[in-house]
Each structure stands twice: as C-alpha cells, then as structure tokens.
Amino acid sequence: MSMNNLDLLDYFNTLLMPEKVKDFCPNGLQIEGKSDISKVICGVTASQALIDRAIELDADAIFVHHGFFWKGEAANICGMKKKRIAALLKHDINLYAYHLPLDVHQVLGNNAQLGKLLNIEDIRPLNVVSPEGIVMQGTINGGISGADLKAKLNARLNREPLHECPNSELIHTLAWCTGGGQGYIEIAAQQGIDAFITGEVSEQTIHTSREMNIHFYAAGHHATERYGAKAVAEHLRSKTALEVVFVDIPNPA
C-alpha cells in the first residue's frame, strides 16, 4: 500500500502540529520527491549517511528531527548541502523534517520518550518556559543517588553522561530538555528541581550547577534525541500500511 506524499504531509502536520511553535527551520516537507510513498526511513538527522542508507533501502521518503534550511545559515546550496540535496532529488526521495514539534509532542516527542525510557513518574511540562513541553519535569519514587542516575543514563542511552555533582542528597525531582537544552538549567534550579538532564554542556553550565546546587547531566545530543524519530516510526507502522524503518546513524555528540 502507498500514500500520496502530500497526504503524508497532512498526516504529519495533524500529528505534530507545527503551527503551534515558532521554530528555527521550516517544518514539514522540505524536499519534494515522488508522489507515491510506500517506504519511509526515520532517523535523527538528514546526514549524507542517512540519505545513502535510504537510497540503499529504496525508500520513497525520509522523516527526520534535524533537517535543512536553518535560520542564520548560508542560503547557498553548495558543498555538503548540495551533495545531500542532489542525492535526494536524483532518487526522488521526499524529506520531511520536524524540529521543535517533535521535541514537545506529549507522546511521541523526544522529551516524552526520554522520560518514558528513564521510568520517570508524574511527567508534565515545566510551565514557566515555552513552548509547552520544551522542558519537562517529573519525579523518581523513593529518590535516586546522583551516581545511580548517571549509571541509569549510561545503561539506557548506551553513552556515559557528563555529571556535575554539587551535593550528595538523593534526587527526587528532575527536569529535562533533550538535545542542546543546557540553557534551561537555571530555570530548573529556580523551580527547586534536584537534577537537570540535557544533551549538551557549555562552560557556564557547570558553574550554574555548582552555584545553584542542582545536579547536571549532559547525556549527548544524539543519544537523548534518537527516541522521537523512533517513536514516529513505530506510530507509522501501527497506524498506516507504509513500510517504515528506523535507522540510527551513530553520533558521539
């Protein structure tokens, strides 16, 4: 069974509601390909490696979290960008990309999926930031030590996180923002949260952790954001007749 590429666009837009967030890139169909879609590849980033894998698998479409045409980048289609886009056009492959809409989705989103993976309870948005869902919060029943949470992240994400440990108290409350969300640590600390998890770290993040007495974990941008695209793949397999494959391109960042 196949689906028209514009019908699939409508499906994604209804599911992820990109009109509700102001983003740094266009969400939706970024590169148009063939009109009939039977096989979809889902992945984190529209890298050359993912595109090449989609070509090998004879896919008609790619769905990613990190696509093209970011605000502030050069508009010229040269070099690496030209090679990627040329490959998509040559093989008539549609590229769908959803950035913040995939972060904040309450079921399929990167944040929701990370909370589920870590068995966090009472998951809800940290409402002092917007868009809703960009930072989530929850609890761990009975508490957990900073070292044990680090070990849990390592085991679940298959990547050892950086951990700044300003105190030895048990962690009962957490906030998190997958990817490059280290800038939200101060807001989390102001809300009395015990620990903050994200993908990346900046120099000043460590000082904030120490001075505001909040545990900080940088668990990897890719490692924390592979689960939204994977959840979308599982959703499409269960809700449509499309053949859907999740492809994880390893990235230590």
C-alpha positions in Angstrom: 0.0 0.0 0.0 1.2 3.5 -0.8 0.3 7.0 0.3 0.4 10.3 -1.6 3.3 12.4 -0.4 1.1 15.4 0.3 -1.4 13.2 2.2 1.5 12.0 4.3 2.5 15.7 4.9 -1.1 16.4 6.1 -0.8 13.3 8.4 2.4 14.6 9.9 1.1 18.1 10.3 -2.0 16.8 12.1 0.1 14.6 14.3 2.8 17.1 15.2 1.0 20.4 14.9 4.0 22.6 13.7 1.8 25.7 13.6 1.9 25.8 17.4 5.6 26.5 17.7 7.9 29.2 16.4 11.0 27.3 15.1 14.4 27.8 13.6 13.7 26.0 10.4 10.8 25.1 8.2 8.8 22.1 9.5 7.1 19.8 7.1 8.1 18.7 3.6 11.5 20.3 3.0 12.4 18.5 -0.3 9.7 17.1 -2.5 10.1 13.8 -4.2 7.9 11.2 -5.8 4.2 11.4 -5.2 3.6 7.8 -4.2 5.2 6.7 -1.0 5.5 3.1 0.1 8.6 3.0 2.3 9.7 5.6 4.9 13.1 5.8 6.6 13.0 7.6 10.0 16.2 9.0 11.6 17.5 11.8 13.7 19.5 13.9 11.2 19.3 14.2 7.4 23.0 13.4 7.1 24.6 12.0 4.0 24.9 8.7 5.8 21.1 8.5 6.4 20.4 9.6 2.8 22.7 7.0 1.5 21.0 4.3 3.6 17.6 5.4 2.4 18.8 5.1 -1.2 20.2 1.6 -0.4 16.8 0.6 1.1 14.9 2.0 -1.9 13.0 4.4 0.3 10.5 6.9 -1.0 10.7 9.3 1.9 12.8 10.2 4.9 11.5 11.6 8.2 14.0 13.4 10.5 14.2 15.7 13.5 17.2 17.7 12.1 16.6 18.7 8.5 17.8 21.6 6.4 17.5 25.3 6.0 18.3 26.5 9.5 17.8 30.2 10.5 21.1 32.0 10.2 22.9 29.5 8.0 24.1 30.5 4.5 21.4 30.1 1.8 23.8 28.9 -0.8 23.3 25.3 -1.9 27.0 24.4 -2.2 29.4 21.7 -0.9 27.9 19.3 1.6 24.4 20.7 1.3 24.5 20.5 -2.5 25.6 16.8 -2.3 22.8 15.9 0.2 20.1 17.7 -1.8 21.3 16.4 -5.1 21.1 12.8 -3.8 17.5 13.3 -2.7 16.5 14.9 -6.0 18.3 12.3 -8.1 16.5 9.5 -6.3 13.2 11.4 -6.0 13.1 11.0 -2.2 10.8 13.2 -0.1 12.4 14.8 3.0 10.1 15.5 6.0 11.6 17.3 8.9 10.1 18.3 12.3 12.3 20.0 14.8 10.6 21.6 17.9 7.3 19.9 17.1 9.0 16.6 17.6 10.7 17.8 20.8 7.4 18.8 22.5 4.9 16.2 21.4 3.4 14.8 24.6 3.5 11.2 23.5 6.0 10.8 20.6 8.3 13.7 21.4 11.9 13.4 22.3 11.2 14.7 25.8 8.3 12.4 26.4 10.2 9.4 25.1 13.2 10.1 27.3 11.0 10.4 30.4 9.4 7.1 29.5 12.8 5.4 28.9 14.0 6.5 32.3 10.8 5.4 34.1 10.2 8.9 35.4 6.8 9.4 37.1 4.3 12.3 37.2 5.7 13.7 33.9 4.4 17.1 33.0 5.7 20.3 31.3 7.7 22.8 33.2 5.2 25.6 32.6 7.5 28.6 33.2 9.1 28.0 29.8 7.6 28.0 26.3 6.7 26.4 24.0 4.9 24.0 26.4 6.8 20.7 26.6 10.3 22.1 25.6 11.3 21.4 29.2 9.6 18.5 31.1 9.6 17.7 34.8 8.9 14.6 36.9 9.7 12.6 39.9 11.6 9.4 40.9 9.7 7.4 43.5 11.9 6.9 46.6 14.7 9.1 45.1 17.9 8.0 43.4 21.6 8.9 44.1 23.4 11.1 41.6 25.8 8.2 40.8 22.9 5.8 40.2 21.1 8.2 37.9 24.4 8.5 35.9 24.6 4.8 35.7 21.0 4.5 34.6 21.5 7.1 31.8 24.6 5.2 30.7 22.7 1.9 30.6 19.6 3.2 28.8 21.3 5.6 26.3 24.5 3.5 25.8 26.5 6.6 26.4 28.3 7.7 29.5 27.0 11.2 30.5 28.9 14.0 32.0 27.7 14.5 35.6 28.3 17.6 37.8 27.5 16.6 41.3 27.2 19.6 43.7 25.7 17.6 46.6 25.2 14.1 47.9 21.4 14.3 48.5 19.0 11.9 46.8 17.4 13.1 43.6 13.6 13.2 43.8 12.7 15.7 41.2 14.1 16.1 37.7 13.7 18.4 34.7 15.0 17.7 31.2 15.3 19.0 27.7 16.8 16.7 25.1 19.4 18.0 22.7 21.0 21.4 23.3 18.9 22.5 26.2 21.7 23.3 28.8 20.5 26.9 28.9 17.4 25.9 30.8 19.3 24.6 33.9 19.0 28.0 35.8 15.2 28.0 35.3 15.0 24.4 36.6 17.1 25.3 39.6 14.9 28.3 40.3 11.9 25.9 40.4 13.6 23.8 43.1 14.4 20.8 40.9 17.0 18.4 42.1 18.6 17.4 38.8 18.6 18.6 35.2 19.3 16.4 32.2 20.0 17.5 28.6 22.2 16.6 25.7 25.0 19.2 25.7 27.1 21.2 28.1 28.5 24.8 28.0 31.3 26.2 30.1 28.9 28.2 32.2 26.6 25.3 32.8 29.0 23.8 35.3 29.2 27.0 37.3 25.4 27.2 37.3 25.1 23.6 38.6 27.6 24.2 41.4 26.3 27.6 42.5 22.6 26.8 42.3 23.1 23.3 43.8 21.5 21.3 41.1 22.8 18.0 39.6 23.6 18.3 35.9 23.8 15.6 33.3 24.9 16.1 29.7 24.0 12.8 28.1 24.6 13.5 24.4 22.6 15.4 21.9 22.1 12.5 19.6 21.7 10.0 22.4 18.8 11.9 24.0 17.1 12.7 20.7 17.1 9.3 18.9 13.8 8.2 20.5 11.4 10.7 19.0 12.0 9.6 15.4 12.0 6.0 16.6 8.6 6.6 18.2 7.3 8.2 15.0 8.5 5.1 13.0 6.6 2.8 15.4 3.5 5.0 15.2 3.5 4.9 11.4 3.9 1.2 11.3 0.9 0.7 13.6 -1.4 3.4 12.0 -0.6 3.1 8.3 0.2 0.4 5.7 3.5 2.0 4.9 6.8 0.1 5.3 8.8 2.0 7.9 12.4 1.6 9.0 14.1 3.4 11.8 17.8 3.9 11.0 20.2 5.1 13.8 23.4 6.7 12.5 25.8 6.6 15.5 27.0 10.0 16.6 29.0 10.6 19.8 28.0 14.2 20.2 
